[in-house]
Amino acid sequence: MFKEQYIRDNEKLHAKETLLMEIKNQARREESRDARRQRFVRYGAVAAALLLVAGGVFGAVFAAHSGNTVQPTAEQTLSAAEASGDTAAEVTDYNDIYDLIEQMQTVDRGYGVTVTEEASADEAAEAPAPSVDTETTESAGSMVKGSTLNGDTDYSETNVQVKGVDEADIVKTDGTYIYYVADNQLSILKADGANTKLVSTTILESEDSWWGYNSEMFLLGDRLMIITQGFSTVWVNDDGDHYENSTDQTEAVIYDISNRAKPAKIVSLGQSGSYVSSRMIGDYVYLVTAQYVYSAVRGTPETYIPTLSVDGETTLLGTGDLYVCDSPQDAAYTVVGSINLKNGVKHASAKAVFGGTSELYANAEHMLLAIGQYESSTSPIAPDEDGRNVQITTGQSETDLVLLGLNEGAVERLASGSVPGSLLNQFSMDEYEGAFRIVTTVDYWEQRIYTDGVDSYEYDSSNYNNLYTLDQDLNILGKIENLAEDETVKSVRFDGDIGYFVTFRQTDPLFAVDLSDPKSPRVLSTLKIPGFSEYLQTYGTNLLLGLGYQADEDTGITQGVKLSMFDTSDKRNVTEIATAAVDADWTIAGSNHKAILANAEKNLIAFPAEDDYFIYRYVAGTGFELLAKVDMGSDLSSWYLRGLFIGENFYVLSESSVTIVSLNSYDVLANVKLG
Amino acid sequence: MEKQALPSPPIPADDADALFAAYADMVYRLAFLRTKSAADADDVLQEVFLRCLRAKPAWNDASHQRAWFLKVTINCTKSLLTSAWRRHTVPERDDLLTEMQTTTEVYPYVLALPAKYRTIVHLYYYEGYHVAEIAKLLGMSENTVKSHLFRARDMLREQLKGEFLDV
């Protein structure tokens, strides 16, 4: 019996239990999600992660055994990049980048950085927490009234952070048709309440469609862009060695949908890197990808320089479109490409920032890239108070910022800067009346390596939370630091002069911050309640909606999904006036704001949780009322669950079907099978 | 909407202990088979779990979670195997490899297969995936997976004897 024997043979192999501790230590160090450093950590060198920061620890461990001094290769890299000030950020020759990569790889022993399709999952988790405002406020609006092709019915749009700046999602509607991408197919439906019909089903060509997290789209008139994930491969000749080198590639496939029954592919535009996020402003889509350099080969720029492609025909980005961020740490690029969705058949322009991958915020004129970094310093080995030889390394998270100007497809680098700490997601950033505002969590850690005899390690860490305001040159104007020690930011929402954010360890302080004078931000109120919100959105006038988790006040263990409504009429005394325990243990909506629909005008608060889709409303004095709960259990994938309304009908979409609920009776009117 | 068997929920992405208990051996076994090195398999294991803790992916259910771990393991070993550093390094002596080669019955024959066949054989016989599922995991067409599996079986049959010929 081959199979049984093969299983028995495999069972002799076991993962070392000690690795669990190392993984947890390392994870604690990294804590923050955006400070991704995709590196391999050598077993046995607990501190290995630090080595890529400054070359310090590896050098130090090495020094401890050989008597050599520390070899700060990466520091040289940093200073080389910083040395000549502003101009250092520019690239005159592809070899400038190659040299940086080579230095980085010397430090971490050539373990190139990695990240492939599952970066999509990264993105999913890192993405957005929350968002939505009503039309009464300046920023954001998930739900906006639109005029449909067939009249003046109102309908919902994708829940976006900034009003007027569209974000890609798996569902879009123009009020007449519903477009939905899931499980590798595009479904177009004619929305008509109980008479809703499936108009067409188009199978998408994409090798990695199973990980179809990445398939999102934009809609502009009769054109639809579907963003998917793939690979591009080049053959490399290196010292007589002949092999394939593959790079993640994001494809923006544009379809002509003037005939909804038969979408026709116009062109497929490739951009190197895995998909991070995208925005649409006017006719232009700005596509952001993260390209990790796997194994750069000198003389073959295709292995380490970002590329664009049109139907598979590839071109390299010119040196004039490449920049190096202030303190490059990862052999990775953030690539920003723009495409005219109305009539473009190729990229309008593209820029790439070398040094790491980023979270991003965008409004109508600006895109702010936030590149997660770690900074550390290592002291020479010296005796401690007890006479034991010890080497101490301390470090903390940092975020490099790059400000890009967006103008009708042109992308221009305007400024760069940095703030301590790392960001939760896109909602951690905002721009209002000329000032940028950013909420960060700083992870501070200290590693002690005792070098007498066999090396032993001690590790300690703490974190705290900061808010910064910055000017247009990304200089810090004002700040509030050291809030909520040992807690981390769970959600952020800016609303004009006020910023709200939630930190959490066991209870949930909701901070309200006055930002009316960017030079001196101040905390107005701190509300402690059990649990925490992962998503915040202003809801009508003087109300703030929170979606998150109930938690045990003593242990901090989460206990199920919770809705909160906060009264913000007195900013110095924000109170929680209503809560609802949702009948679910977890919700995907907390990590993906696009899954949430919250519209104060229509008074709808709808989201998926576990395998169900919930539709609530909020009634002053009474609290939250559950209007409908649609069981999507047979579909097994809440990732694809979305809801939208058109007029008086609510459509709940899942991979296999669309359920239509009346907003008058809250009864299910029909169920339309997909595929 | 007829009800199907309820899926088991995924382990929370930040519960390192439970995830390690559930998936560490699975990840390690695939990583070792692909890298043929205990040290590399250790590295890959760490990297896979760190990616999980960093990204906190939103899994649909336990089977999705399991597939995620396998997929990421394949990706991590892929980039490890193609890294310039590794290509120029002489393989170190690996006691675990020697041990596995000398103390198991059919494992050494699978280990001797070309890398692309090894992974498919492992996913098919050890993880119990079907051809269509393997095709999705590896991003290959079903036909490619099938032909690789047939060829791998032929190669194994030439080497294996007696009771293991049912491969």
Interface residues (C-beta under 8 A of the other chain):
Chain A: M1 F2 K3 Q5 Y6 I7 R8 D9 N10 K12 L13 H14 A15 K16 L19 L20 E22 I23 K24 Q26 A27 E30 R33 R36 Q38 R39 F40 V41 R42 Y43 Q105 R109 G110 Y111 G112 T114 T116 E117 E118 A121 D122 A124 A125 E126 E207 D208 W210 W211 F231 D241 Y243 N245 Y294 S295 A296 V297 D585 W586 I588 S591 N592 E610 D631 M632 G633 S634 L636 S637 S638 W639 S656 S657 N671
Chain B: M1 E2 K3 Q4 L6 P7 P9 P12 A13 A16 D17 F20 A24 D25 V27 Y28 R29 F32 A39 D42 D43 V44 L45 Q46 E47 F49 L50 R51 L53 R54 A55 K56 P57 A58 N60 D61 H64 W68 K71 V72 N75 C76 K78 S79 L80 T82 S83 A84 W85 R86 R87 L96 M100 T103 T104 E105 V106 Y107 V110 Y125 Y126 K136 L137 G139 L156 L160 E163 F164 L165 D166 V167
